[in-house]
Amino acid sequence: MIKAIIFDLDDTLYDFKAAHRAGADAWAAYARDQFRLPEEQTRREIEELIAEQAEKMGPIAASHNRVLRAELWLAKRNLPVFPHAATLAERYWQALLDTMVPNEGAVEMLRDLQMRGFLIGIGTNMTAYVQYKKIEKLGLGDIVDFIVTSEECGVDKPLRHFFKYCLKKANEVLERQGRRERIEINEILFIGDSPKHDVEGARNAKMHALLFDPAGRHPEEEERIQSFREISEVLERLSD
């Protein structure tokens, strides 16, 4: 029986790719104004930095830190780090937050699950501060019971420790609420858009997992939904 449902945040509850483009545009515009660099070239370099930063730092939250990404970009271009690294990160995140909107049906679905008594969590590969800001911007602050970031637990998904930490935090919430019940790992459903990071990672930790695949890119995955309306059917099946 499922007692807690944990959602990935980026590209699950909102369209991260679209919001990221807005952030990259703000970064490129700053580079144009400050350093007279072509915007399209800067956008390409930003995308190249993503893989480079991840390879350099490994599966930890620092691999997503936009200040460190800006520092890396500035160093590669032999440009001054101060004050530009922090400013680039601020411009990027503000543009991303300004652009964000919940995916269709996400808020209604979460409120329905909350009303039905499920514990609602967020499990995300990112630094904590900006993920809290995203949850506020999406209007989910009064729905989400807890959030686990890779910054807090020390590793990114799909490493097993991340999902074990989610279990730990879910039970801490129950304890604070004065509830005597405890959740087991097989009573958690993890929902996210990544077959590797969300689905494979959760299953390896012995959670139930469900792929959010609105574009239908992964027909090979049996446990997947293309709309949040399908979650109720999945929960009924898991309760049998």
N, C-alpha and C positions, 0 to 999 in steps of 0.2 A: 504494500500500500504506500503510495506517495504522500509524504508529509511536507516536503519542502521542494520548491522549484527555484532553480538558480539559472539566471539568464546571463549570457554574454551581453556586453553593452554595444560595442562598436560594430556596425553592420548587422546588428540583430534588432535592437530596439530603435535604431535610427540609421540613416544612410551615411555611414562614415565617409565613403568615397567622395560623395558630393561635398560634404563639409570640409574634407581634407583639401579638395581642389580650391575652395574659397580661402583656406589658410595658406596654401601654396601661392595663390595669387597675391595675397597680402604681403607675403615674404618677398616675392618677385618685384612687387611695386616698390617696396622699401629699398631693395638692391638697385633698382633703376634710379630712384631719387638720390640715394646716398653715394652710389658707386658708378652710376652710368652704365650699368650692365643690362644686356638684353633680357627682357622678362622671360621669353621662351627658353632661353639657355639656362636661366636660373631654375625654372621649373624642372627641366631635365636633370639638373644637378641635384635638386632636392630629392627626386625619386631615386637617384643613384645612391644617395647618402643613406637611405633606409636600410638597404642590404648591407652596406659597409659598416654602419653603426651596429647592426645586429651581430655581424660577424666579429667585430672588434670586442664587443662587450658580453656577448653570450645571451642566454635566455633569462635575463633579469630586467627589471623595470627601467634601468638606466638606458637600455637599448631603445627606449621610446621617448626619452627625455629630449624635448625640443631645444632647451638651452644647450645641451651637449651636442645636439645635431648642428645647431647654428655655429657653435665653437669649431666643430670639425669642418664645416663649410668655409668659415672665415679663414681658418688656418690653411686649407688647401688653396685658397685664393690669395694668401699672404696679405690678408686684411686685418685691421685691429679688432681684437675680441671685445674690448670695452669701448663704448657701452653697447655695442651692436648685438652681441649674442643674446643678452636678456631682452633687448627691444624686439629683435626678430621673433623670439619665442612668444612674447606678449602679443605682437601683431598677428602672428599665426593663430594662437589660441582664441583671441577675441573674434577674429573673422570666422573661425570654425564654429564657435559658440553662437554667434549671431545668425549663422546659416542653419543650424540644427533644427529639425522638426521630428517628432516621433514618427516611426513607420506606421502605416495605416493599421488601425485596430489595436495598436500596442497598448495604449493607455487603458482602453476599455477592457481588454483582455486581462491586464494586470489587476484592475479593480475587481473584476469578476473573480479572479483567483483569490484575491484578498478576502472578499466577502465569503468565499467558500471555505476559508480557514487555513489555506496553505501558507506556510512561511515563505516569504519572497526574498530572494537574494540576488545579488549581482556578482559575477565572477569575471574579472577582466585583467588583461595584460596591460598595465599602464601605471603611471604614478597616481597617487591617491588624490591630490588636490584637484587636478583637472577633471577626474572622473566624478568627484563630488559636484563640481560645477556643472557638468553635463547632466547629471541626475536632476539637479535643481532646474536647469533650463528646460528639460523635458517634462517637468511637472510631476516627477515621480517621488519626490521626497517624503510624501505621506503614505506611500505604498510600500516602498522597499524597507525590509526589516534589517538587512545588513548588506555590506559590500566587502568583497575580498579583492584587493589589488595585488599584482605581482610585487609592488613595492613593499607592501605589508608583509607578505609571507616569504619573500626572498627569491622566488623563482617564477618564471612564466609557465603558463599552460604550454604544452601538454604534460609537464612533469607531474608525477603522482602527488608530490607534496602539496602542490597547489590545491588539489581537490580534497585531500585530507584536511587541509587547513579550512576549507569551506565547511566541512562537517563540524570541525571544532567550533567555528564561529556560529554556526546555526544553533548548536547546543548551548553556547554561551548566551544567545538571545533568549532561548527558552528559560534558562536559569534566571536571567534578569527579570523575565516576566512572571516569575514565581510558579512556572509550570513544572510539574514533576516528571512529565514524559521526556524521553530522550529519542533523538533521531538516529537511526543507523544509516550507514552509507548507502545501502540498497533501498532506502526510502527517500532518496533524493533523485530528482529528475533535472538533468543539466541540458539547457537548450542554447544552441549557438550556431553561427553560420559557417564555422570551419570544421571540415571533416576530421582534420588532424588535431588541432588544438582543443576543440570543444568535444567532439564526439568520441574520437579515439582516446583522448586523454581521460575523459570521464569514465568510459567503459573500462579502461585499464585500472582505474581506481575502484571499480565495482559499483559505480553509480549507473542509473539508467541515463540514456542520452538520446537526444532528439536533434536532428539537423534542421535548421531554419534555412530553407532553400527556395525563396520566392521566385527566382528566375528559372528553376528547374534544371540547374546545371549538374546535379548529381543524382540521376535516376537510379544509379547502382546502389544507393543507400536506402535500405528498406525503411528504417525509422526516420522519416523526414516529413516536414510540413511545408507547404507553400503559402499558407495563410495562418494567422493566429487563431482563426476560427476553428481550426482543426485540432487545437490542443485538447479540448474537452473529450473528443473521441479517443485520443491517445491515453488520456487519464483513465477513462472508463476501461480501456483494454488492459491497462496496467493494474487495475483494481480487481480484475477477474481472478 
